């Protein structure tokens, strides 16, 4: 494994990565196959409604994974991630016809000599779906 170039010139508040991910019901089925999570709230409207959800929802771990993957190109090496945590606050409802757009913005929240805390804002519509989504990365 080759060493990555140091991440330099960062300031608190810098936006280091952004992207929008479009999820479809097919995305959810593919994720279910890859993860083994076949809970029907992720693909059946009737089951989602029966348990009080507003519709079929994306897997929490899928949402968490696509959020942190936003940092991939900027980091250059995913091995720089030393810690990642989130609170799940709202579900991403994936409509059968229109899908769902999840928007991720990654901003420097804190710096020290060796690491940076990257704060992820993850939204679906006007709603934040992950609370306190923070990634600690090595700078060198």
HELIX and SHEET records of a PDB file:
HELIX    1   1 UNK A   25  UNK A   35  1                                  11    
HELIX    2   2 UNK A   40  UNK A   42  5                                   3    
HELIX    3   3 UNK A   45  UNK A   50  1                                   6    
HELIX    4   4 UNK A   60  UNK A   69  1                                  10    
HELIX    5   5 UNK A   72  UNK A   75  1                                   4    
HELIX    6   6 UNK A   78  UNK A   80  5                                   3    
SHEET    1   A 5 UNK A  15  UNK A  23  0                                        
SHEET    2   A 5 UNK A 100  UNK A 111 -1                                        
SHEET    3   A 5 UNK A 115  UNK A 124 -1                                        
SHEET    4   A 5 UNK A 127  UNK A 138 -1                                        
SHEET    5   A 5 UNK A  81  UNK A  88 -1                                        
END                                                                             
